[in-house]
């Protein structure tokens, strides 16, 4: 039976002691990587001082395995997975919790995502996957995701681009072998997998700084551009990239050729098209 903790009258939300084995993880939790040493430190703190901030859960009544048992109660975590895991490590049987009404999956993901972002707990790949989930499964625009997490649309778009990296590079970012800053020069070479892989291995072997990696990526890109483009066309390509805010490639063969413009979402395509095609009909008169 849930035992209510005595609270001052001013506190609106009641806090209850809930048995740990009755609490299921948040099915929408974006975190996949947990620092075991940090969890051990938190567990030690909990042994000494207890859980200072209640976790947040939802309550659900389920039918027991047989007719004799009637209704049973289980809970799903909304926020506080590190506290829950550390409490288990600390050997607690119960944890203080605030019980909220049941929430749809979209809200559960938003709550877990925002809590982790506020605590800077998510690694860049986890953030990117969570953003993608909000867009793909719940139909949110990049602008709406940005508003939810308090970031700019450009930050959300750049974070999503991390998922275009090869899996081994994504994993390296997730576990901290390379930083999010290192992904910028790697993404510059996304159209050239061999060069990208070579730069990635160079970063690992020689422990390159972000600045050194960017310098090498620019050198590789410029070296390719010198072979393929004349100086005037190369300058035009760079100008278009600055105007449109994305990668542009001019493929020129004599007096003819084509221009390729990259985009990573419908929203980004719309943003690029608005920069190319004026919105006002008078522009065509």
C-alpha positions in Angstrom: 0.0 0.0 0.0 1.3 3.5 -0.9 2.4 5.3 2.2 2.1 9.1 1.9 5.0 11.2 3.1 4.1 14.1 5.4 4.4 17.3 3.5 3.8 21.0 4.3 0.4 22.2 3.3 1.8 24.6 0.7 3.0 21.7 -1.5 0.4 20.9 -4.1 1.6 17.6 -5.3 1.6 14.6 -2.9 4.7 12.4 -2.7 4.4 8.7 -2.1 6.8 5.8 -1.2 6.6 3.3 -4.1 8.2 -0.1 -4.2 11.0 -0.2 -6.7 10.0 -3.5 -8.3 6.6 -2.1 -9.2 8.1 0.7 -11.4 8.7 0.0 -15.1 11.1 2.1 -17.1 9.8 4.9 -19.4 9.2 3.1 -22.8 10.0 6.4 -24.5 13.3 7.0 -22.6 15.8 8.5 -25.1 18.9 7.6 -23.0 20.8 4.5 -23.9 24.2 5.2 -22.3 24.5 5.4 -18.5 27.8 6.2 -16.8 28.3 3.3 -14.3 30.8 5.2 -12.2 28.4 8.2 -11.9 25.6 5.9 -11.0 27.7 4.4 -8.3 28.5 7.8 -6.9 24.8 8.7 -6.9 24.0 5.4 -5.2 26.5 6.2 -2.4 25.0 9.7 -2.0 21.5 8.1 -1.7 22.8 5.7 1.0 23.9 8.6 3.0 21.3 11.2 2.4 18.4 9.4 0.7 16.6 10.4 -2.5 16.3 14.2 -2.2 14.1 14.8 -5.3 11.1 12.5 -6.0 10.9 10.7 -9.3 7.8 11.2 -11.5 5.6 8.2 -12.4 2.2 7.3 -13.8 -0.2 4.7 -12.2 -1.9 1.9 -14.0 -4.4 -0.7 -12.7 -4.1 -4.1 -14.4 -6.0 -7.3 -14.0 -4.2 -9.9 -11.9 -3.0 -13.3 -13.4 -6.1 -15.0 -12.1 -9.6 -14.0 -11.1 -8.8 -14.5 -7.4 -6.1 -11.7 -7.4 -8.4 -8.9 -8.7 -6.8 -5.7 -9.8 -3.1 -5.0 -9.3 -1.2 -1.7 -9.6 2.0 -1.0 -11.6 3.8 2.2 -12.4 5.7 3.6 -15.3 8.5 6.1 -14.9 8.2 9.5 -16.5 11.3 11.3 -15.1 14.2 10.3 -12.8 15.7 7.1 -14.4 19.2 7.8 -12.9 17.7 8.2 -9.4 15.7 5.0 -9.9 18.7 3.0 -11.1 21.0 4.4 -8.3 18.3 3.6 -5.7 18.4 0.0 -6.9 22.2 0.0 -6.6 21.9 1.5 -3.1 19.7 -1.5 -2.1 16.5 0.6 -1.4 13.2 -1.2 -1.6 11.1 2.0 -2.0 11.6 5.4 -3.5 9.7 8.7 -3.1 7.6 9.5 -6.2 5.0 12.0 -7.5 2.2 10.2 -9.3 0.9 11.9 -12.5 -2.0 10.9 -14.7 -1.3 8.5 -17.5 0.3 10.2 -20.5 0.4 9.4 -24.3 3.7 8.3 -25.7 4.4 11.7 -27.3 4.2 13.4 -23.9 6.3 10.7 -22.2 9.0 11.2 -24.8 8.8 14.9 -24.4 9.1 14.7 -20.6 12.0 12.3 -20.6 13.8 14.3 -23.4 13.4 17.7 -21.7 14.4 16.3 -18.3 17.6 14.9 -19.7 18.4 18.0 -21.8 17.9 20.2 -18.7 20.5 18.0 -16.9 22.8 17.7 -19.9 22.6 13.9 -19.5 21.9 13.0 -23.1 24.8 12.4 -25.5 24.4 14.0 -29.0 23.3 10.8 -30.7 20.6 10.2 -28.1 19.4 13.7 -28.6 19.4 13.2 -32.4 17.4 10.0 -32.1 14.9 11.6 -29.8 14.4 14.5 -32.1 13.9 12.1 -35.0 11.4 10.1 -33.1 9.4 13.3 -32.4 9.4 14.1 -36.1 8.9 10.7 -37.6 6.4 9.1 -35.1 4.6 12.2 -33.9 4.6 14.4 -36.9 6.4 17.4 -35.3 8.2 19.9 -37.4 11.9 20.8 -36.6 10.6 24.3 -35.5 8.2 22.6 -33.0 10.9 20.3 -31.6 13.1 23.3 -31.2 10.4 25.2 -29.2 9.9 22.1 -27.0 13.5 21.8 -26.0 14.4 25.5 -26.0 16.9 25.3 -28.9 17.0 27.0 -32.3 15.7 25.2 -35.4 19.3 25.2 -36.8 20.6 23.4 -33.7 17.9 20.7 -34.1 18.7 20.4 -37.9 22.4 20.1 -37.2 21.8 17.5 -34.4 19.7 15.4 -36.8 22.5 15.4 -39.4 24.6 13.3 -36.9 22.4 10.4 -37.9 23.7 10.5 -41.5 27.2 9.5 -40.2 28.2 5.8 -40.4 27.2 3.7 -37.4 30.7 3.3 -36.0 31.1 7.1 -36.0 27.8 7.6 -34.3 28.8 5.1 -31.6 32.1 6.9 -31.1 30.2 10.1 -30.4 27.7 8.3 -28.1 30.5 6.9 -25.9 32.7 10.0 -26.0 35.6 8.7 -28.2 35.1 11.8 -30.3 33.2 15.0 -29.5 30.2 16.5 -31.3 32.6 19.2 -32.6 34.5 16.5 -34.4 31.4 15.6 -36.4 31.4 18.9 -38.3 34.5 18.1 -40.3 33.4 14.5 -40.8 30.0 15.7 -42.1 31.9 18.0 -44.6 33.2 14.8 -46.2 29.9 12.9 -46.2 29.9 12.7 -50.0 33.3 11.0 -50.0 33.1 8.0 -47.7 36.8 7.0 -48.1 38.1 10.5 -47.2 35.6 10.6 -44.3 36.8 7.2 -42.9 40.4 8.2 -43.3 39.8 11.5 -41.4 37.9 9.6 -38.6 40.7 7.2 -38.1 43.2 10.1 -38.1 41.2 11.8 -35.4 41.3 8.6 -33.2 45.0 7.7 -33.9 46.5 11.1 -33.6 44.0 12.5 -31.1 43.3 15.5 -33.4 41.6 18.6 -31.9 38.4 19.8 -33.5 40.3 22.7 -35.1 42.9 20.4 -36.6 40.2 18.0 -37.9 38.4 20.9 -39.5 41.6 22.2 -41.1 42.2 18.7 -42.6 38.6 18.4 -43.8 38.9 21.8 -45.5 42.1 20.8 -47.1 40.6 17.6 -48.5 37.5 19.4 -49.8 39.6 22.2 -51.3 41.9 19.8 -52.9 39.0 18.0 -54.6 37.5 21.3 -55.6 40.7 22.5 -57.2 40.7 19.4 -59.4 37.0 19.7 -60.4 36.2 23.4 -60.4 37.8 26.5 -61.7 38.4 29.4 -59.2 35.3 31.4 -60.4 33.0 28.4 -60.1 34.4 27.4 -56.8 33.8 30.9 -55.4 30.2 30.8 -56.7 29.7 27.4 -55.0 30.9 28.8 -51.6 28.7 31.9 -52.1 25.6 29.7 -52.7 26.4 27.6 -49.6 26.6 30.8 -47.4 23.3 32.1 -48.8 21.4 28.9 -48.5 22.9 27.6 -45.3 23.6 24.1 -46.6 26.0 22.2 -48.8 25.9 23.0 -52.5 27.8 21.1 -55.2 28.4 22.4 -58.8 29.1 19.6 -61.2 30.5 21.4 -64.3 31.4 19.8 -67.6 32.4 22.4 -70.1 29.8 25.1 -70.5 27.1 22.8 -69.1 26.5 21.1 -65.7 24.2 20.9 -62.7 23.8 22.3 -59.2 23.0 20.0 -56.3 21.6 21.4 -53.0 21.4 19.2 -50.0 18.5 19.2 -47.5 17.7 17.0 -44.5 13.9 17.5 -43.9 10.8 18.8 -45.6 11.0 21.9 -43.4 14.6 22.6 -44.5 13.6 22.1 -48.1 10.9 24.7 -47.6 13.3 27.1 -46.0 15.8 26.8 -48.9 13.1 27.2 -51.5 11.9 30.4 -49.8 15.4 31.8 -50.2 15.5 30.8 -53.9 11.9 31.7 -54.9 10.6 35.0 -53.5 7.3 34.6 -51.7 5.8 37.8 -53.2 4.0 37.4 -56.6 5.2 40.9 -57.5 8.8 39.5 -57.7 7.8 37.8 -61.0 6.4 40.9 -62.6 
